[in-house]
Amino acid sequence: MITARPAGIGGLVKRMTTAKIASLGIPRSAVLCGTLLQTASHAAIAGKKVENAERALLLFPEDRFVFLGDSG
């Protein structure tokens, strides 16, 4: 999952997101998050999502990706 959402204190939000994805039947997932500073504007959020998408393509070149949009 690619998001600009901060990982949370101690990675709590990231762990909760991973657990939610697992509850939907997807046991293995990578959650690439942002930081609180990167949520200051829509442009900052969009920039972080693009950065995380580029990281995912480099980290998992053998995988296929489906991008679903949201308000960000």
N, C-alpha and C positions, 0 to 999 in steps of 0.2 A: 504494500500500500504506500502510496506517495501522498504526503500531506505537508502542509506548512505548520500544522498544529504543533505547539511545543510538546516535548516528550513528557513534561510534568516533573514534579519533584520526585527524584529517585526513579524516574522512568515510569511513573504510575500510569499516565495516560497512554504511553506506548504499550505497556503490559495489558491494560484494559482493551485497547484496540486489537491487539494480537488475540486475546481471549475471545472477543466478539467475532473476529474472523474465523477462529477455530470452531466456534459454536454454529457457524453457518456451513460447516463441513469442509473447510479448507484448513487442514492441520498444519501445513508449513507455510509460513508467510514472513516476509520482510516488511517492516514498517520503517520508512524513512521520514523522519520528522524535521521540524524546524526549531526555532527558538522564539521566545516571547518577543524579542526585538524585531523578528522578521514578520510579525503580525501587525506592524504599525500602519500599513496601508495596503490597498489592493495590489499595488505594484510590487511591494515587498513580498507579499504572499505569492503572487504569480511567479516572481523571480525564484523564490525558494522551491516552488513546485517544479519549475523547469530544471533547476539545479539537481533536485532529487531524481527527476526522470533521467537526466543524463548519467547520474551515478548508478541508477538501477540498470541501465543499458550496458554500462561498463562492468558492473558486478555480476550480472547474470546474462551474458551474451547468448547463452543457449536457450533461454526462456522466451516465451511469447508474451506479449503484453496487450492488455485491453485497457484503454483509458476511458473512464466514465467521468463526465463533467459534473461540476457542482457550481455553487454561486461564486467560488473563488476563481 
